[in-house]
Amino acid sequence: MTPKLVDALDVAKLSSNQAAKVIAATAHSLGVDISDKNINSTSIRCRREALRGESASAVKSSFNPDPILMIHFDKKTVESLSEAQSSKERLAIVATGVTTDLMIAAPELPNKRGEPIAKSVCDALEEWNITQNAKALNFDSTAANTGTGTSTNDGNF
C-alpha cells in the first residue's frame, strides 16, 4: 500500500475490513491475481499504522517552529474507523505562528474535565519540544476554562 492509497482510504472513512474488500475487488477487476497476495484487514491496519507513523516522523523531523506560537485546542467528537457506530471525544491541538500552522496532536480524552485536557496540551507541547515557544492559548471548551477544580489554568502553563 502506498501513502496515497492510505490517504484515499482514510478520506473515504473505510475501515480496514472495508478497505480489504475494496482493494481485493479493484485488483480483481484490473486482472491482478490476488491468490498470492496478503490482502486482509489485519495486514491493511498494520500497513496503515506504519505509513501514518512514517508520515508523522517526517513531519516532526522537518518541523521548524516559529519562536512565538499560539496554541489552539478544542474538543471534537470524531467517528471511529475501527468500531461500528462509535465515536470518540478527542482534543484537537494546533500550533500557529507567522509561518507555523500545524495540528500537533489529537489525543483521545478519558473524560470531559479540565485536568486531562491540560495534561494533553502539556504533553503535546513537550513531545514537539515547543513548550518555550508557546506564548498564548486559545480554547473554547467549557471544561477547559470554567468550573472549580476543572480549569486548565492551574499554573502549569
Rosetta blueprint (number, residue, H / E / L):
1 M L
2 T L
3 P H
4 K H
5 L H
6 V H
7 D H
8 A H
9 L H
10 D H
11 V H
12 A L
13 K L
14 L L
15 S L
16 S H
17 N H
18 Q H
19 A H
20 A H
21 K H
22 V H
23 I H
24 A H
25 A H
26 T H
27 A H
28 H H
29 S H
30 L L
31 G L
32 V L
33 D L
34 I L
35 S L
36 D L
37 K L
38 N L
39 I L
40 N L
41 S H
42 T H
43 S H
44 I H
45 R H
46 C H
47 R H
48 R H
49 E H
50 A H
51 L H
52 R H
53 G H
54 E H
55 S H
56 A H
57 S H
58 A H
59 V H
60 K H
61 S H
62 S H
63 F L
64 N L
65 P L
66 D L
67 P L
68 I L
69 L E
70 M E
71 I E
72 H E
73 F E
74 D E
75 K E
76 K E
77 T E
78 V E
79 E E
80 S L
81 L L
82 S L
83 E L
84 A L
85 Q L
86 S L
87 S E
88 K E
89 E E
90 R E
91 L E
92 A E
93 I E
94 V E
95 A E
96 T E
97 G L
98 V L
99 T L
100 T L
101 D E
102 L E
103 M E
104 I E
105 A E
106 A L
107 P L
108 E E
109 L L
110 P L
111 N L
112 K L
113 R L
114 G H
115 E H
116 P H
117 I H
118 A H
119 K H
120 S H
121 V H
122 C H
123 D H
124 A H
125 L H
126 E H
127 E H
128 W L
129 N L
130 I L
131 T L
132 Q L
133 N L
134 A E
135 K E
136 A E
137 L E
138 N E
139 F E
140 D L
141 S L
142 T H
143 A H
144 A H
145 N H
146 T L
147 G L
148 T L
149 G L
150 T L
151 S L
152 T L
153 N L
154 D L
155 G L
156 N L
157 F L
